[in-house]
Amino acid sequence: MMSEFDYLQEVTVWDETSYSVSNHTYILNKAGQLAGYIKSGTSAEIWFKSPMKQFSKSRRKFKRVNKPN
């Protein structure tokens, strides 16, 4: 059964910043809109009331992952 959401874990290397940047797991709907996210180091899904339509994957790297248990 196909999920209605894609889980993308960010794997961007932030070596050119002078501060710490966390890579989270992002939950996208089939339209590519950001529906929620999972903070790095946790498994709790945080959902938005309405999807964020301006989420951009440009200049970042992601890998598709299965929904965490």
C-alpha positions as CSV (number, residue, x, y, z in Angstrom):
1,M,0.0,0.0,0.0
2,M,1.3,3.4,-1.0
3,S,1.5,6.1,1.6
4,E,0.0,9.5,0.8
5,F,3.1,11.1,2.2
6,D,6.8,11.0,1.4
7,Y,9.4,11.2,4.2
8,L,12.6,12.9,3.2
9,Q,15.5,13.0,5.6
10,E,17.8,15.9,5.0
11,V,21.5,14.9,4.5
12,T,22.9,18.3,3.6
13,V,26.4,18.9,4.9
14,W,26.5,22.4,6.4
15,D,30.2,22.9,6.5
16,E,30.2,26.5,5.2
17,T,28.2,27.9,8.2
18,S,29.6,29.3,11.3
19,Y,26.7,28.0,13.3
20,S,25.1,24.6,13.9
21,V,22.3,23.5,11.5
22,S,20.2,20.4,12.3
23,N,18.9,18.1,9.5
24,H,15.3,17.1,10.1
25,T,13.0,14.7,8.4
26,Y,10.4,16.4,6.3
27,I,6.9,15.0,5.5
28,L,5.7,16.0,2.1
29,N,2.3,15.4,0.5
30,K,2.0,14.1,-3.0
31,A,1.8,17.7,-4.3
32,G,5.3,18.3,-2.8
33,Q,4.0,20.6,-0.1
34,L,5.4,20.4,3.4
35,A,2.8,18.8,5.6
36,G,4.9,18.3,8.7
37,Y,8.4,17.3,10.0
38,I,10.2,15.2,12.6
39,K,12.9,17.0,14.6
40,S,16.4,15.5,14.4
41,G,16.9,13.0,17.2
42,T,13.2,12.4,17.8
43,S,10.4,10.3,16.3
44,A,7.4,12.6,17.0
45,E,5.7,13.8,13.9
46,I,4.8,17.5,14.0
47,W,1.9,18.3,11.5
48,F,0.9,21.7,10.2
49,K,-2.7,22.8,10.1
50,S,-2.3,23.4,6.4
51,P,0.6,22.4,4.1
52,M,3.4,24.9,3.4
53,K,3.3,25.5,-0.3
54,Q,6.6,27.3,-0.6
55,F,8.9,24.5,0.8
56,S,12.0,24.3,-1.4
57,K,14.5,21.4,-1.8
58,S,16.9,23.6,-3.7
59,R,20.6,23.7,-2.5
60,R,19.8,20.9,0.0
61,K,20.2,17.1,-0.2
62,F,17.6,14.5,0.9
63,K,17.2,10.8,1.0
64,R,13.8,9.1,1.0
65,V,13.1,7.1,4.1
66,N,10.3,4.9,5.4
67,K,7.9,6.3,7.9
68,P,9.4,5.9,11.4
69,N,7.7,3.6,13.8
